[in-house]
Amino acid sequence: MPLKTKVSPVSRDFNLLLDDIKDPFQRAIIVANFARDDINEARQINRQALGYDPVYTVFVDGRENAPLESVRNVIVAEFKLVDNVIMWIHNQLETHSPVKSGRYKRSHALFADNKQIEAVPPIPIADEYVFVNLVPYARKIERGESAHAPNGVYEAVAHLAQQQFRDIARITFSYRTALTGVIIGGRFGNRSENRNPAIIIRGKV
């Protein structure tokens, strides 16, 4: 499930309620109030997870940022959460990276549905995002063999991210193989010596 939340006032009970109201103006007022409450609830959930209000866009019958009371059919509020989650994790990986030559810190790669992308907004919508470090000694750092990161990096950041975004994403620590801009699976990719620490981010179902 992509990390993009939509809030839409559509439900069977809600439609049954509207069936009893014939006046179009009254129907629009009820839909607008219902949508406003749902949007405010979503904002509160996102605020608790992120620590601030993420940007969102409201579409009224497909018209961007039109007045809620002008609705005839449906109101949709779209929260794009992926930028917030990705940038937070990227910043934490850099913050916790041991610095000697700086190569490890510069080697955090991001993949969206198996395609390497830059960790710079706007982040494309995908079902799965994976951070993986590309240096060959990333496994040693994760095992705590660096005096500058005795507790590793990726597993610790994955734990922090899951605590931070538990209401909007599933974030796990694992190992992946990344070569030439593609995450490698299958037999070769499952050999432990070819796999580096990774953080996997998926939307909540």
Stockholm file with secondary structure:
# STOCKHOLM 1.0

chainA/1-205         MPLKTKVSPVSRDFNLLLDDIKDPFQRAIIVANFARDDINEARQINRQALGYDPVYTVFVDGRENAPLESVRNVIVAEFKLVDNVIMWIHNQLETHSPVKSGRYKRSHALFADNKQIEAVPPIPIADEYVFVNLVPYARKIERGESAHAPNGVYEAVAHLAQQQFRDIARITFSYRTALTGVIIGGRFGNRSENRNPAIIIRGKV
#=GR chainA/1-205 SS CCSEEEECCCCHHHHHHHHTCCCHHHHHHHHHHHHHHHHHHHHHHHHHHHSSCCCEEEEETTEETCCGGGCSSCEEEEEECHHHHHHHHHHHHHHHSCCSSSTTGGGEEEEETTEEECSCSSCCCCSEEEEEECSTTHHHHHTTCSTTCTTCSHHHHHHHHHHHSTTTEEEEEEEEEEETTEEECHHHHHSGGGCEEEEEEEECC
#=GC SS_cons         CCSEEEECCCCHHHHHHHHTCCCHHHHHHHHHHHHHHHHHHHHHHHHHHHSSCCCEEEEETTEETCCGGGCSSCEEEEEECHHHHHHHHHHHHHHHSCCSSSTTGGGEEEEETTEEECSCSSCCCCSEEEEEECSTTHHHHHTTCSTTCTTCSHHHHHHHHHHHSTTTEEEEEEEEEEETTEEECHHHHHSGGGCEEEEEEEECC
//
